[in-house]
Amino acid sequence: MKTIIFIDNYDSYRFLLQEELLEEGFEVITAKNIEEALLTLKGVKPDLLILDLSEKATREESFDKLKKQYPDIPWVGHSAYVECPCEFKKWINYYISKSPEIDGIRELVRSL
């Protein structure tokens, strides 16, 4: 079973995506922000990281710490922007816009 870390500051969206990915057969571990992930996910060896790119949830030093902890897994950036904001491109391997329909992210996760 593949393990996914999903970081998003919206409780309802985090719950929705977690439930959908659990139904797909993935183990999903969630956190509200990078700082929470760094504190609670030590020792977890994920296959994929999905990260909300909202301004509230992200700071450059936090990205660097998280990337140091998980350097060899794919990172999926996720936000309301149509394209990945330039300031996040150095950390993100894949990008998908947030949508009420989660088919796009489900398909991307399956393909990785």
Jmol script that loads the backbone (N, CA, C; Angstrom):
load data "model"
ATOM      1  N   MET A   1       0.847  -1.175   0.000  1.00  0.00           N
ATOM      2  CA  MET A   1       0.000   0.000   0.000  1.00  0.00           C
ATOM      3  C   MET A   1       0.897   1.244   0.000  1.00  0.00           C
ATOM      4  N   LYS A   2       0.615   2.158  -0.905  1.00  0.00           N
ATOM      5  CA  LYS A   2       1.377   3.402  -0.973  1.00  0.00           C
ATOM      6  C   LYS A   2       0.889   4.369   0.100  1.00  0.00           C
ATOM      7  N   THR A   3       1.841   5.099   0.656  1.00  0.00           N
ATOM      8  CA  THR A   3       1.542   6.078   1.694  1.00  0.00           C
ATOM      9  C   THR A   3       1.684   7.485   1.125  1.00  0.00           C
ATOM     10  N   ILE A   4       0.658   8.293   1.380  1.00  0.00           N
ATOM     11  CA  ILE A   4       0.630   9.672   0.905  1.00  0.00           C
ATOM     12  C   ILE A   4       0.545  10.594   2.104  1.00  0.00           C
ATOM     13  N   ILE A   5       1.376  11.636   2.108  1.00  0.00           N
ATOM     14  CA  ILE A   5       1.223  12.711   3.076  1.00  0.00           C
ATOM     15  C   ILE A   5       0.462  13.830   2.372  1.00  0.00           C
ATOM     16  N   PHE A   6      -0.614  14.281   2.993  1.00  0.00           N
ATOM     17  CA  PHE A   6      -1.430  15.343   2.407  1.00  0.00           C
ATOM     18  C   PHE A   6      -1.479  16.512   3.388  1.00  0.00           C
ATOM     19  N   ILE A   7      -0.939  17.651   2.964  1.00  0.00           N
ATOM     20  CA  ILE A   7      -0.881  18.848   3.808  1.00  0.00           C
ATOM     21  C   ILE A   7      -1.790  19.912   3.208  1.00  0.00           C
ATOM     22  N   ASP A   8      -2.802  20.311   3.987  1.00  0.00           N
ATOM     23  CA  ASP A   8      -3.745  21.332   3.530  1.00  0.00           C
ATOM     24  C   ASP A   8      -4.330  22.017   4.755  1.00  0.00           C
ATOM     25  N   ASN A   9      -4.460  23.332   4.714  1.00  0.00           N
ATOM     26  CA  ASN A   9      -4.948  24.057   5.884  1.00  0.00           C
ATOM     27  C   ASN A   9      -6.468  24.031   6.034  1.00  0.00           C
ATOM     28  N   TYR A  10      -7.202  23.522   5.062  1.00  0.00           N
ATOM     29  CA  TYR A  10      -8.662  23.431   5.176  1.00  0.00           C
ATOM     30  C   TYR A  10      -9.067  22.047   5.644  1.00  0.00           C
ATOM     31  N   ASP A  11      -9.654  21.985   6.842  1.00  0.00           N
ATOM     32  CA  ASP A  11     -10.040  20.706   7.435  1.00  0.00           C
ATOM     33  C   ASP A  11     -10.976  19.909   6.533  1.00  0.00           C
ATOM     34  N   SER A  12     -11.979  20.574   5.982  1.00  0.00           N
ATOM     35  CA  SER A  12     -12.976  19.860   5.184  1.00  0.00           C
ATOM     36  C   SER A  12     -12.363  19.291   3.900  1.00  0.00           C
ATOM     37  N   TYR A  13     -11.490  20.043   3.257  1.00  0.00           N
ATOM     38  CA  TYR A  13     -10.870  19.550   2.028  1.00  0.00           C
ATOM     39  C   TYR A  13      -9.898  18.414   2.330  1.00  0.00           C
ATOM     40  N   ARG A  14      -9.174  18.558   3.442  1.00  0.00           N
ATOM     41  CA  ARG A  14      -8.250  17.512   3.869  1.00  0.00           C
ATOM     42  C   ARG A  14      -9.020  16.205   4.123  1.00  0.00           C
ATOM     43  N   PHE A  15     -10.152  16.324   4.806  1.00  0.00           N
ATOM     44  CA  PHE A  15     -10.980  15.148   5.092  1.00  0.00           C
ATOM     45  C   PHE A  15     -11.511  14.529   3.801  1.00  0.00           C
ATOM     46  N   LEU A  16     -12.037  15.355   2.898  1.00  0.00           N
ATOM     47  CA  LEU A  16     -12.605  14.865   1.638  1.00  0.00           C
ATOM     48  C   LEU A  16     -11.570  14.103   0.816  1.00  0.00           C
ATOM     49  N   LEU A  17     -10.415  14.702   0.610  1.00  0.00           N
ATOM     50  CA  LEU A  17      -9.400  14.051  -0.206  1.00  0.00           C
ATOM     51  C   LEU A  17      -8.855  12.806   0.483  1.00  0.00           C
ATOM     52  N   GLN A  18      -8.701  12.858   1.796  1.00  0.00           N
ATOM     53  CA  GLN A  18      -8.243  11.680   2.530  1.00  0.00           C
ATOM     54  C   GLN A  18      -9.208  10.518   2.329  1.00  0.00           C
ATOM     55  N   GLU A  19     -10.488  10.770   2.458  1.00  0.00           N
ATOM     56  CA  GLU A  19     -11.495   9.709   2.283  1.00  0.00           C
ATOM     57  C   GLU A  19     -11.459   9.136   0.867  1.00  0.00           C
ATOM     58  N   GLU A  20     -11.354  10.005  -0.121  1.00  0.00           N
ATOM     59  CA  GLU A  20     -11.320   9.547  -1.510  1.00  0.00           C
ATOM     60  C   GLU A  20     -10.087   8.690  -1.785  1.00  0.00           C
ATOM     61  N   LEU A  21      -8.935   9.112  -1.274  1.00  0.00           N
ATOM     62  CA  LEU A  21      -7.708   8.355  -1.520  1.00  0.00           C
ATOM     63  C   LEU A  21      -7.674   7.057  -0.714  1.00  0.00           C
ATOM     64  N   LEU A  22      -8.280   7.049   0.471  1.00  0.00           N
ATOM     65  CA  LEU A  22      -8.408   5.804   1.226  1.00  0.00           C
ATOM     66  C   LEU A  22      -9.234   4.787   0.448  1.00  0.00           C
ATOM     67  N   GLU A  23     -10.312   5.257  -0.170  1.00  0.00           N
ATOM     68  CA  GLU A  23     -11.147   4.374  -0.996  1.00  0.00           C
ATOM     69  C   GLU A  23     -10.372   3.809  -2.183  1.00  0.00           C
ATOM     70  N   GLU A  24      -9.378   4.536  -2.647  1.00  0.00           N
ATOM     71  CA  GLU A  24      -8.536   4.081  -3.757  1.00  0.00           C
ATOM     72  C   GLU A  24      -7.466   3.093  -3.293  1.00  0.00           C
ATOM     73  N   GLY A  25      -7.360   2.895  -1.978  1.00  0.00           N
ATOM     74  CA  GLY A  25      -6.414   1.925  -1.454  1.00  0.00           C
ATOM     75  C   GLY A  25      -5.096   2.498  -0.961  1.00  0.00           C
ATOM     76  N   PHE A  26      -5.018   3.813  -0.810  1.00  0.00           N
ATOM     77  CA  PHE A  26      -3.804   4.443  -0.310  1.00  0.00           C
ATOM     78  C   PHE A  26      -3.906   4.670   1.190  1.00  0.00           C
ATOM     79  N   GLU A  27      -2.776   4.639   1.873  1.00  0.00           N
ATOM     80  CA  GLU A  27      -2.723   5.105   3.247  1.00  0.00           C
ATOM     81  C   GLU A  27      -2.476   6.605   3.170  1.00  0.00           C
ATOM     82  N   VAL A  28      -3.268   7.391   3.891  1.00  0.00           N
ATOM     83  CA  VAL A  28      -3.157   8.845   3.814  1.00  0.00           C
ATOM     84  C   VAL A  28      -2.935   9.413   5.211  1.00  0.00           C
ATOM     85  N   ILE A  29      -1.864  10.162   5.348  1.00  0.00           N
ATOM     86  CA  ILE A  29      -1.548  10.829   6.600  1.00  0.00           C
ATOM     87  C   ILE A  29      -1.668  12.321   6.337  1.00  0.00           C
ATOM     88  N   THR A  30      -2.411  13.024   7.187  1.00  0.00           N
ATOM     89  CA  THR A  30      -2.675  14.437   6.935  1.00  0.00           C
ATOM     90  C   THR A  30      -2.028  15.336   7.980  1.00  0.00           C
ATOM     91  N   ALA A  31      -1.829  16.584   7.572  1.00  0.00           N
ATOM     92  CA  ALA A  31      -1.350  17.645   8.465  1.00  0.00           C
ATOM     93  C   ALA A  31      -1.929  18.968   7.983  1.00  0.00           C
ATOM     94  N   LYS A  32      -2.116  19.908   8.912  1.00  0.00           N
ATOM     95  CA  LYS A  32      -2.660  21.229   8.563  1.00  0.00           C
ATOM     96  C   LYS A  32      -1.657  22.109   7.847  1.00  0.00           C
ATOM     97  N   ASN A  33      -0.372  21.938   8.181  1.00  0.00           N
ATOM     98  CA  ASN A  33       0.660  22.783   7.600  1.00  0.00           C
ATOM     99  C   ASN A  33       1.995  22.050   7.666  1.00  0.00           C
ATOM    100  N   ILE A  34       3.008  22.652   7.099  1.00  0.00           N
ATOM    101  CA  ILE A  34       4.317  22.008   7.059  1.00  0.00           C
ATOM    102  C   ILE A  34       4.888  21.837   8.461  1.00  0.00           C
ATOM    103  N   GLU A  35       4.701  22.823   9.316  1.00  0.00           N
ATOM    104  CA  GLU A  35       5.236  22.736  10.671  1.00  0.00           C
ATOM    105  C   GLU A  35       4.637  21.537  11.411  1.00  0.00           C
ATOM    106  N   GLU A  36       3.330  21.330  11.276  1.00  0.00           N
ATOM    107  CA  GLU A  36       2.692  20.173  11.902  1.00  0.00           C
ATOM    108  C   GLU A  36       3.239  18.880  11.313  1.00  0.00           C
ATOM    109  N   ALA A  37       3.423  18.856  10.016  1.00  0.00           N
ATOM    110  CA  ALA A  37       3.970  17.660   9.359  1.00  0.00           C
ATOM    111  C   ALA A  37       5.370  17.348   9.880  1.00  0.00           C
ATOM    112  N   LEU A  38       6.200  18.362  10.014  1.00  0.00           N
ATOM    113  CA  LEU A  38       7.564  18.152  10.499  1.00  0.00           C
ATOM    114  C   LEU A  38       7.579  17.595  11.920  1.00  0.00           C
ATOM    115  N   LEU A  39       6.643  18.031  12.752  1.00  0.00           N
ATOM    116  CA  LEU A  39       6.591  17.573  14.136  1.00  0.00           C
ATOM    117  C   LEU A  39       6.015  16.170  14.282  1.00  0.00           C
ATOM    118  N   THR A  40       5.025  15.842  13.476  1.00  0.00           N
ATOM    119  CA  THR A  40       4.288  14.593  13.714  1.00  0.00           C
ATOM    120  C   THR A  40       4.639  13.445  12.772  1.00  0.00           C
ATOM    121  N   LEU A  41       5.356  13.716  11.705  1.00  0.00           N
ATOM    122  CA  LEU A  41       5.566  12.665  10.706  1.00  0.00           C
ATOM    123  C   LEU A  41       6.976  12.084  10.694  1.00  0.00           C
ATOM    124  N   LYS A  42       7.748  12.338  11.725  1.00  0.00           N
ATOM    125  CA  LYS A  42       9.100  11.782  11.768  1.00  0.00           C
ATOM    126  C   LYS A  42       9.012  10.259  11.747  1.00  0.00           C
ATOM    127  N   GLY A  43       9.836   9.659  10.905  1.00  0.00           N
ATOM    128  CA  GLY A  43       9.850   8.209  10.790  1.00  0.00           C
ATOM    129  C   GLY A  43       8.899   7.672   9.738  1.00  0.00           C
ATOM    130  N   VAL A  44       7.995   8.502   9.245  1.00  0.00           N
ATOM    131  CA  VAL A  44       7.078   8.075   8.184  1.00  0.00           C
ATOM    132  C   VAL A  44       7.838   8.076   6.868  1.00  0.00           C
ATOM    133  N   LYS A  45       7.667   7.024   6.081  1.00  0.00           N
ATOM    134  CA  LYS A  45       8.335   6.935   4.784  1.00  0.00           C
ATOM    135  C   LYS A  45       7.275   6.925   3.686  1.00  0.00           C
ATOM    136  N   PRO A  46       6.866   8.113   3.252  1.00  0.00           N
ATOM    137  CA  PRO A  46       5.799   8.202   2.255  1.00  0.00           C
ATOM    138  C   PRO A  46       6.306   7.928   0.838  1.00  0.00           C
ATOM    139  N   ASP A  47       5.356   7.636  -0.024  1.00  0.00           N
ATOM    140  CA  ASP A  47       5.641   7.462  -1.448  1.00  0.00           C
ATOM    141  C   ASP A  47       5.348   8.728  -2.232  1.00  0.00           C
ATOM    142  N   LEU A  48       4.566   9.636  -1.637  1.00  0.00           N
ATOM    143  CA  LEU A  48       4.105  10.837  -2.323  1.00  0.00           C
ATOM    144  C   LEU A  48       3.723  11.877  -1.288  1.00  0.00           C
ATOM    145  N   LEU A  49       3.940  13.152  -1.633  1.00  0.00           N
ATOM    146  CA  LEU A  49       3.535  14.247  -0.773  1.00  0.00           C
ATOM    147  C   LEU A  49       2.674  15.204  -1.598  1.00  0.00           C
ATOM    148  N   ILE A  50       1.485  15.500  -1.104  1.00  0.00           N
ATOM    149  CA  ILE A  50       0.591  16.469  -1.739  1.00  0.00           C
ATOM    150  C   ILE A  50       0.525  17.669  -0.802  1.00  0.00           C
ATOM    151  N   LEU A  51       0.798  18.849  -1.340  1.00  0.00           N
ATOM    152  CA  LEU A  51       0.956  20.025  -0.502  1.00  0.00           C
ATOM    153  C   LEU A  51       0.151  21.201  -1.027  1.00  0.00           C
ATOM    154  N   ASP A  52      -0.700  21.734  -0.164  1.00  0.00           N
ATOM    155  CA  ASP A  52      -1.433  22.954  -0.466  1.00  0.00           C
ATOM    156  C   ASP A  52      -0.445  24.109  -0.530  1.00  0.00           C
ATOM    157  N   LEU A  53      -0.517  24.901  -1.565  1.00  0.00           N
ATOM    158  CA  LEU A  53       0.414  26.011  -1.751  1.00  0.00           C
ATOM    159  C   LEU A  53      -0.175  27.354  -1.340  1.00  0.00           C
ATOM    160  N   SER A  54      -1.064  27.343  -0.373  1.00  0.00           N
ATOM    161  CA  SER A  54      -1.638  28.609   0.076  1.00  0.00           C
ATOM    162  C   SER A  54      -0.595  29.400   0.861  1.00  0.00           C
ATOM    163  N   GLU A  55      -0.737  30.694   0.851  1.00  0.00           N
ATOM    164  CA  GLU A  55       0.224  31.561   1.536  1.00  0.00           C
ATOM    165  C   GLU A  55       0.256  31.313   3.040  1.00  0.00           C
ATOM    166  N   LYS A  56      -0.882  30.970   3.626  1.00  0.00           N
ATOM    167  CA  LYS A  56      -0.944  30.741   5.063  1.00  0.00           C
ATOM    168  C   LYS A  56      -0.132  29.522   5.481  1.00  0.00           C
ATOM    169  N   ALA A  57      -0.071  28.536   4.622  1.00  0.00           N
ATOM    170  CA  ALA A  57       0.521  27.256   5.006  1.00  0.00           C
ATOM    171  C   ALA A  57       1.995  27.132   4.659  1.00  0.00           C
ATOM    172  N   THR A  58       2.554  28.097   3.946  1.00  0.00           N
ATOM    173  CA  THR A  58       3.892  27.871   3.413  1.00  0.00           C
ATOM    174  C   THR A  58       4.861  29.008   3.694  1.00  0.00           C
ATOM    175  N   ARG A  59       6.060  28.628   4.059  1.00  0.00           N
ATOM    176  CA  ARG A  59       7.184  29.541   4.208  1.00  0.00           C
ATOM    177  C   ARG A  59       8.413  28.840   3.663  1.00  0.00           C
ATOM    178  N   GLU A  60       9.305  29.595   3.068  1.00  0.00           N
ATOM    179  CA  GLU A  60      10.454  28.993   2.391  1.00  0.00           C
ATOM    180  C   GLU A  60      11.285  28.105   3.307  1.00  0.00           C
ATOM    181  N   GLU A  61      11.545  28.541   4.528  1.00  0.00           N
ATOM    182  CA  GLU A  61      12.355  27.718   5.427  1.00  0.00           C
ATOM    183  C   GLU A  61      11.648  26.418   5.787  1.00  0.00           C
ATOM    184  N   SER A  62      10.330  26.451   5.854  1.00  0.00           N
ATOM    185  CA  SER A  62       9.562  25.233   6.130  1.00  0.00           C
ATOM    186  C   SER A  62       9.652  24.265   4.954  1.00  0.00           C
ATOM    187  N   PHE A  63       9.549  24.812   3.738  1.00  0.00           N
ATOM    188  CA  PHE A  63       9.704  23.972   2.548  1.00  0.00           C
ATOM    189  C   PHE A  63      11.067  23.288   2.561  1.00  0.00           C
ATOM    190  N   ASP A  64      12.103  24.048   2.851  1.00  0.00           N
ATOM    191  CA  ASP A  64      13.451  23.485   2.851  1.00  0.00           C
ATOM    192  C   ASP A  64      13.590  22.355   3.866  1.00  0.00           C
ATOM    193  N   LYS A  65      13.049  22.547   5.052  1.00  0.00           N
ATOM    194  CA  LYS A  65      13.108  21.500   6.084  1.00  0.00           C
ATOM    195  C   LYS A  65      12.364  20.244   5.644  1.00  0.00           C
ATOM    196  N   LEU A  66      11.178  20.444   5.067  1.00  0.00           N
ATOM    197  CA  LEU A  66      10.387  19.294   4.635  1.00  0.00           C
ATOM    198  C   LEU A  66      11.060  18.573   3.465  1.00  0.00           C
ATOM    199  N   LYS A  67      11.626  19.337   2.548  1.00  0.00           N
ATOM    200  CA  LYS A  67      12.314  18.736   1.402  1.00  0.00           C
ATOM    201  C   LYS A  67      13.538  17.949   1.866  1.00  0.00           C
ATOM    202  N   LYS A  68      14.194  18.430   2.898  1.00  0.00           N
ATOM    203  CA  LYS A  68      15.342  17.713   3.460  1.00  0.00           C
ATOM    204  C   LYS A  68      14.891  16.373   4.063  1.00  0.00           C
ATOM    205  N   GLN A  69      13.712  16.373   4.690  1.00  0.00           N
ATOM    206  CA  GLN A  69      13.175  15.154   5.304  1.00  0.00           C
ATOM    207  C   GLN A  69      12.696  14.162   4.237  1.00  0.00           C
ATOM    208  N   TYR A  70      12.158  14.671   3.125  1.00  0.00           N
ATOM    209  CA  TYR A  70      11.601  13.819   2.057  1.00  0.00           C
ATOM    210  C   TYR A  70      12.162  14.237   0.696  1.00  0.00           C
ATOM    211  N   PRO A  71      13.452  14.047   0.454  1.00  0.00           N
ATOM    212  CA  PRO A  71      14.050  14.545  -0.790  1.00  0.00           C
ATOM    213  C   PRO A  71      13.770  13.694  -2.025  1.00  0.00           C
ATOM    214  N   ASP A  72      13.455  12.430  -1.837  1.00  0.00           N
ATOM    215  CA  ASP A  72      13.410  11.502  -2.968  1.00  0.00           C
ATOM    216  C   ASP A  72      12.018  11.046  -3.374  1.00  0.00           C
ATOM    217  N   ILE A  73      10.992  11.738  -2.921  1.00  0.00           N
ATOM    218  CA  ILE A  73       9.636  11.362  -3.312  1.00  0.00           C
ATOM    219  C   ILE A  73       9.026  12.468  -4.163  1.00  0.00           C
ATOM    220  N   PRO A  74       8.046  12.126  -4.986  1.00  0.00           N
ATOM    221  CA  PRO A  74       7.375  13.174  -5.778  1.00  0.00           C
ATOM    222  C   PRO A  74       6.567  14.106  -4.877  1.00  0.00           C
ATOM    223  N   TRP A  75       6.641  15.378  -5.193  1.00  0.00           N
ATOM    224  CA  TRP A  75       5.853  16.397  -4.509  1.00  0.00           C
ATOM    225  C   TRP A  75       4.822  16.927  -5.494  1.00  0.00           C
ATOM    226  N   VAL A  76       3.564  16.934  -5.063  1.00  0.00           N
ATOM    227  CA  VAL A  76       2.477  17.476  -5.869  1.00  0.00           C
ATOM    228  C   VAL A  76       2.014  18.772  -5.213  1.00  0.00           C
ATOM    229  N   GLY A  77       2.158  19.882  -5.911  1.00  0.00           N
ATOM    230  CA  GLY A  77       1.640  21.158  -5.444  1.00  0.00           C
ATOM    231  C   GLY A  77       0.177  21.261  -5.816  1.00  0.00           C
ATOM    232  N   HIS A  78      -0.577  21.946  -4.971  1.00  0.00           N
ATOM    233  CA  HIS A  78      -2.018  21.921  -5.088  1.00  0.00           C
ATOM    234  C   HIS A  78      -2.545  23.265  -4.595  1.00  0.00           C
ATOM    235  N   SER A  79      -3.209  24.037  -5.451  1.00  0.00           N
ATOM    236  CA  SER A  79      -3.776  25.313  -5.015  1.00  0.00           C
ATOM    237  C   SER A  79      -4.866  25.759  -5.983  1.00  0.00           C
ATOM    238  N   ALA A  80      -5.431  26.917  -5.695  1.00  0.00           N
ATOM    239  CA  ALA A  80      -6.496  27.457  -6.536  1.00  0.00           C
ATOM    240  C   ALA A  80      -5.969  28.109  -7.807  1.00  0.00           C
ATOM    241  N   TYR A  81      -4.663  28.326  -7.888  1.00  0.00           N
ATOM    242  CA  TYR A  81      -4.078  28.931  -9.082  1.00  0.00           C
ATOM    243  C   TYR A  81      -4.162  27.966 -10.270  1.00  0.00           C
ATOM    244  N   VAL A  82      -4.314  28.519 -11.458  1.00  0.00           N
ATOM    245  CA  VAL A  82      -4.369  27.695 -12.664  1.00  0.00           C
ATOM    246  C   VAL A  82      -3.016  27.028 -12.914  1.00  0.00           C
ATOM    247  N   GLU A  83      -1.939  27.777 -12.690  1.00  0.00           N
ATOM    248  CA  GLU A  83      -0.584  27.248 -12.852  1.00  0.00           C
ATOM    249  C   GLU A  83       0.155  27.360 -11.529  1.00  0.00           C
ATOM    250  N   CYS A  84       1.175  26.544 -11.376  1.00  0.00           N
ATOM    251  CA  CYS A  84       1.991  26.589 -10.165  1.00  0.00           C
ATOM    252  C   CYS A  84       2.667  27.953 -10.038  1.00  0.00           C
ATOM    253  N   PRO A  85       2.478  28.626  -8.906  1.00  0.00           N
ATOM    254  CA  PRO A  85       3.160  29.907  -8.710  1.00  0.00           C
ATOM    255  C   PRO A  85       4.680  29.726  -8.783  1.00  0.00           C
ATOM    256  N   CYS A  86       5.339  30.667  -9.420  1.00  0.00           N
ATOM    257  CA  CYS A  86       6.789  30.583  -9.663  1.00  0.00           C
ATOM    258  C   CYS A  86       7.593  30.314  -8.399  1.00  0.00           C
ATOM    259  N   GLU A  87       7.209  30.939  -7.292  1.00  0.00           N
ATOM    260  CA  GLU A  87       8.003  30.805  -6.074  1.00  0.00           C
ATOM    261  C   GLU A  87       8.011  29.387  -5.493  1.00  0.00           C
ATOM    262  N   PHE A  88       7.120  28.517  -5.969  1.00  0.00           N
ATOM    263  CA  PHE A  88       7.060  27.149  -5.452  1.00  0.00           C
ATOM    264  C   PHE A  88       7.682  26.119  -6.390  1.00  0.00           C
ATOM    265  N   LYS A  89       8.013  26.526  -7.601  1.00  0.00           N
ATOM    266  CA  LYS A  89       8.449  25.562  -8.612  1.00  0.00           C
ATOM    267  C   LYS A  89       9.723  24.806  -8.252  1.00  0.00           C
ATOM    268  N   LYS A  90      10.575  25.377  -7.428  1.00  0.00           N
ATOM    269  CA  LYS A  90      11.824  24.675  -7.115  1.00  0.00           C
ATOM    270  C   LYS A  90      11.589  23.467  -6.195  1.00  0.00           C
ATOM    271  N   TRP A  91      10.427  23.380  -5.551  1.00  0.00           N
ATOM    272  CA  TRP A  91      10.140  22.243  -4.684  1.00  0.00           C
ATOM    273  C   TRP A  91       9.175  21.235  -5.314  1.00  0.00           C
ATOM    274  N   ILE A  92       8.349  21.684  -6.216  1.00  0.00           N
ATOM    275  CA  ILE A  92       7.226  20.890  -6.704  1.00  0.00           C
ATOM    276  C   ILE A  92       7.594  20.128  -7.977  1.00  0.00           C
ATOM    277  N   ASN A  93       7.271  18.825  -8.010  1.00  0.00           N
ATOM    278  CA  ASN A  93       7.490  18.010  -9.206  1.00  0.00           C
ATOM    279  C   ASN A  93       6.280  18.028 -10.133  1.00  0.00           C
ATOM    280  N   TYR A  94       5.100  18.095  -9.554  1.00  0.00           N
ATOM    281  CA  TYR A  94       3.841  18.089 -10.305  1.00  0.00           C
ATOM    282  C   TYR A  94       2.933  19.141  -9.687  1.00  0.00           C
ATOM    283  N   TYR A  95       1.988  19.625 -10.491  1.00  0.00           N
ATOM    284  CA  TYR A  95       1.065  20.634  -9.992  1.00  0.00           C
ATOM    285  C   TYR A  95      -0.331  20.352 -10.533  1.00  0.00           C
ATOM    286  N   ILE A  96      -1.322  20.549  -9.662  1.00  0.00           N
ATOM    287  CA  ILE A  96      -2.710  20.440 -10.104  1.00  0.00           C
ATOM    288  C   ILE A  96      -3.543  21.476  -9.346  1.00  0.00           C
ATOM    289  N   SER A  97      -4.445  22.121 -10.056  1.00  0.00           N
ATOM    290  CA  SER A  97      -5.315  23.120  -9.436  1.00  0.00           C
ATOM    291  C   SER A  97      -6.356  22.451  -8.551  1.00  0.00           C
ATOM    292  N   LYS A  98      -6.709  23.140  -7.470  1.00  0.00           N
ATOM    293  CA  LYS A  98      -7.784  22.657  -6.605  1.00  0.00           C
ATOM    294  C   LYS A  98      -9.100  22.813  -7.347  1.00  0.00           C
ATOM    295  N   SER A  99      -9.964  21.882  -7.096  1.00  0.00           N
ATOM    296  CA  SER A  99     -11.271  21.898  -7.723  1.00  0.00           C
ATOM    297  C   SER A  99     -12.236  21.140  -6.827  1.00  0.00           C
ATOM    298  N   PRO A 100     -13.530  21.503  -6.865  1.00  0.00           N
ATOM    299  CA  PRO A 100     -14.500  20.713  -6.101  1.00  0.00           C
ATOM    300  C   PRO A 100     -14.532  19.256  -6.580  1.00  0.00           C
ATOM    301  N   GLU A 101     -14.209  19.062  -7.836  1.00  0.00           N
ATOM    302  CA  GLU A 101     -14.092  17.712  -8.383  1.00  0.00           C
ATOM    303  C   GLU A 101     -12.663  17.246  -8.166  1.00  0.00           C
ATOM    304  N   ILE A 102     -12.493  16.093  -7.565  1.00  0.00           N
ATOM    305  CA  ILE A 102     -11.131  15.657  -7.266  1.00  0.00           C
ATOM    306  C   ILE A 102     -10.613  14.613  -8.245  1.00  0.00           C
ATOM    307  N   ASP A 103     -11.305  14.426  -9.352  1.00  0.00           N
ATOM    308  CA  ASP A 103     -10.871  13.431 -10.331  1.00  0.00           C
ATOM    309  C   ASP A 103      -9.459  13.683 -10.830  1.00  0.00           C
ATOM    310  N   GLY A 104      -9.098  14.935 -11.047  1.00  0.00           N
ATOM    311  CA  GLY A 104      -7.769  15.259 -11.565  1.00  0.00           C
ATOM    312  C   GLY A 104      -6.665  14.827 -10.622  1.00  0.00           C
ATOM    313  N   ILE A 105      -6.842  15.121  -9.350  1.00  0.00           N
ATOM    314  CA  ILE A 105      -5.789  14.732  -8.402  1.00  0.00           C
ATOM    315  C   ILE A 105      -5.778  13.226  -8.194  1.00  0.00           C
ATOM    316  N   ARG A 106      -6.944  12.611  -8.229  1.00  0.00           N
ATOM    317  CA  ARG A 106      -7.022  11.146  -8.089  1.00  0.00           C
ATOM    318  C   ARG A 106      -6.265  10.477  -9.251  1.00  0.00           C
ATOM    319  N   GLU A 107      -6.484  10.955 -10.462  1.00  0.00           N
ATOM    320  CA  GLU A 107      -5.794  10.386 -11.618  1.00  0.00           C
ATOM    321  C   GLU A 107      -4.287  10.602 -11.554  1.00  0.00           C
ATOM    322  N   LEU A 108      -3.871  11.788 -11.118  1.00  0.00           N
ATOM    323  CA  LEU A 108      -2.443  12.064 -10.984  1.00  0.00           C
ATOM    324  C   LEU A 108      -1.804  11.135  -9.952  1.00  0.00           C
ATOM    325  N   VAL A 109      -2.443  10.968  -8.823  1.00  0.00           N
ATOM    326  CA  VAL A 109      -1.917  10.085  -7.782  1.00  0.00           C
ATOM    327  C   VAL A 109      -1.823   8.651  -8.286  1.00  0.00           C
ATOM    328  N   ARG A 110      -2.814   8.190  -8.981  1.00  0.00           N
ATOM    329  CA  ARG A 110      -2.772   6.819  -9.547  1.00  0.00           C
ATOM    330  C   ARG A 110      -1.607   6.658 -10.508  1.00  0.00           C
ATOM    331  N   SER A 111      -1.303   7.708 -11.275  1.00  0.00           N
ATOM    332  CA  SER A 111      -0.256   7.601 -12.289  1.00  0.00           C
ATOM    333  C   SER A 111       1.154   7.616 -11.700  1.00  0.00           C
ATOM    334  N   LEU A 112       1.288   8.094 -10.482  1.00  0.00           N
ATOM    335  CA  LEU A 112       2.616   8.184  -9.870  1.00  0.00           C
ATOM    336  C   LEU A 112       2.885   6.935  -9.131  1.00  0.00           C
TER     337      LEU A 112
END
end "model"
wireframe off; spacefill off
backbone 0.3
color backbone group
